[in-house]
Amino acid sequence: MAELSPVLKQATPVLAARGEGVYLFDEQDRRYLDFTAGIGVTSTGHCHPEVVAAAQRQVGTLIHGQYTTVMHRPLLDLTDRLGDVLPQGLDRLFYVNSGSEAVEASVRLARQATGRQNVVAFAGGFHGRTMGAASLTSSGVKVRAGIGPMMPGVAFTPFPESYRHGISEAEAVRSALAEFDQLLATVTSPKDTAAVIVEPVLGEGGYIPAPPAFLEGLRERADRHGILLILDEVQTGVGRTGRFWGHEHSAIAPDILITAKGLASGFPLSAIAAGSELMGRAWPGSQGGTYGGNAVAAAAALATLDVVRDEKLVDNAAEQGRRLAEGLRKVAAEHPVIGDVRGLGLMLGNEFTTEDGRPDTDTATRAHAAAAEKGLLLLTCGPHGNVVRMIPPLIVTAEQVDAALELWQEAVRSAVS
Ligand code: PMP
């Protein structure tokens, strides 16, 4: 007899037996609207028939073609296909299994390519739980507590947070960019700074979109100083924000882009993309891993990209995201405890705040639990766990959005009563 370790913490009490589209079913066949998408992973919904068929075909053909030993067709085809959707010039890719691994790989790549050591990350950012990725993470202390010392060479600087500071977006951008300049002038010289890593929407840190002017300011500074701009599109990529990539809400492109979650509809796969000149400066053989670019995951990713294109899921994310945001704002208007509703596309957060402006974690926790009881699965985020986030599969319909809004309305009502 053995049991799962308490180091794993479960957000809902549900024991999932099967998944279909936007729904999960427990062992008693109770149906839940899954607005977590496995933390933004099941982009095409649970068990999309085309993804299932592609994976099943591949399982019977070749499961593991280890890519540093032999190459296989699904990975070549996937690479070719990603070339159609990646920003121009980011035409060299390699693959690992998770977001954290991709983050670490991108930092190794940036250090090799520049010969510099330091990395700038943003306060509130989340980049993963492995040692290097956790060292870049400050969305909540639980990721770092008790495991230090962390990887050296990381400098943090503020992310523009207009709601938390009660200032305009323009002021938040101005101030965050000024802090960034100050950091380069006082803590990490541009000559020592390999990269700056940023999420187009601060994810685990509270679902705060990076204002376009902020990303554009970072791009300009990166160019000026020869610092590489790494965009962590692990959560925002593959249509999540209503554009194919989260950074497409601004006028910039990264030097290195990493993507994972939504890419393969639930199979472990992450990709690191950069231009050929940059990749050429890395040491051959310095990246990779036994399972990276698994053939079944690659086949599932190809099918995912087909479904995203054929079912116009990026447009659907934008459209249903607008509908969901509008409904959430109506709920917030009736309940002052929800101080802010924000996000992009189908990546939306509801921030719970007390009357005197402090994080209201208790009410957020009650609303989250009440929603699960009523059949709507959600997640929380933010350093204080007071942001309830909604991140449904990109296939979600207007009827499902409306059903979720009704359950959310009831959940918030019961949490405040
Ligand atoms: N980067 C971002 C932006 C993420 O949201 C996450 C996961 N929440 C990660 C990295 C880490 O990904 P993984 O859990 O697959 O290691």
Residues whose N, C-alpha, C, O or C-beta is under 5 A from the ligand:
A	BS01	PMP	S98 G99 S100 E101 F126 H127 G128 E199 G203 D232 V234 Q235
